[in-house]
Amino acid sequence: MAPPAGRPARWWRGDRGAWHGSHRGSWQRVRGAAARDGQRGVAGLPGGGHRRAGGPRARWPRRPAHLGRPTRADRRATPGDRLQPRYARPNEAIAPGAADPMPVHVDDLVALLRALGAAPAHLVGNSWGAFICLLTALRYPHVVHSLVLEEPPLLPLVLGSGARPQPAVLARALRRRPRATLAVLAFGLRTSAPMAWAYGRGDVQRALRIFARGVLGRQALARLTPQRRQQMRDSAAELQAEFRAGFPPLAESQVRDVRVPTLLLTGERSPTVVRALSEWLADLLPDVEQVVVPGASHLVHEDAPAFVNDAVLGFVTRR
């Protein structure tokens, strides 16, 4: 059966499926979705910090029946079969003391999409990966057809970029978005500052625990399986490298310039800071839909995989 109009006809499939379980960083496998003429690829980017781990993945429903059986082209070996960042397994780990800035991964993603002939693509990202998707749409708008963003940590809207908050940016944010600004400041006091203290003492695992509690919340953290917790511990060095790099500059005016259709997915039980930033983002984007995912925290696609899968496929189909 031929797919309906507007539905991608071919899927690039990774060896472990689409949503590789991670919290803050690795590229997800390309779950594909390119039309037979090579357009409209779908690339997924989860959050970072777990890129060395090969642990569990969130479970997506099976390939929709109306897409038909995978063709030989679907199973061919391409870079999309293992769409990962440069420090993910089986690649070498990041060097001790190195930083892992986002723009490097933006350039990697764009180079891969071009090599696969998959641009313009639908980009799907979680957390750190969602920020990378947004930056890609800003810097390379011609390679992005649409965005699906799960709670990107848009801290530069409140703090600016650099090692210290920029007073002018902070004052403007406090006037315009007091709830989000206060939530970011509270996150800094309860999470970012204690993480910096732990890193200063050389205790990367303590920093990881502080981070996980801050972005997931205590209840969601308590639900993680032992295997999932080990996956996080195995990626502590990558999280530290991301923390060391910080965030690139991002202003409200830049976000308003994003012209591609965007779906925002926000967990019903996510911490206040990420929900407030998602609401701010929804107000800035000119073409946006926002969906609150019932019962989910910051690991939106892991907490409600079937709901997220339906939302993403429905959005991609309409766009």
Secondary structure as UniProt FT lines:
FT   TURN            5..6
FT   TURN            15..16
FT   STRAND          23..25
FT   TURN            36..37
FT   STRAND          42..45
FT   STRAND          47..48
FT   TURN            51..52
FT   HELIX           65..67
FT   HELIX           73..75
FT   HELIX           79..82
FT   TURN            86..87
FT   TURN            89..90
FT   TURN            96..97
FT   HELIX           102..116
FT   STRAND          121..126
FT   HELIX           128..139
FT   HELIX           141..143
FT   STRAND          144..150
FT   HELIX           156..159
FT   HELIX           167..176
FT   HELIX           178..187
FT   HELIX           188..192
FT   HELIX           193..200
FT   TURN            201..202
FT   HELIX           204..216
FT   HELIX           218..223
FT   HELIX           226..234
FT   HELIX           236..245
FT   HELIX           252..256
FT   STRAND          262..267
FT   TURN            268..269
FT   HELIX           272..284
FT   STRAND          288..293
FT   TURN            294..295
FT   HELIX           300..303
FT   HELIX           305..318
//
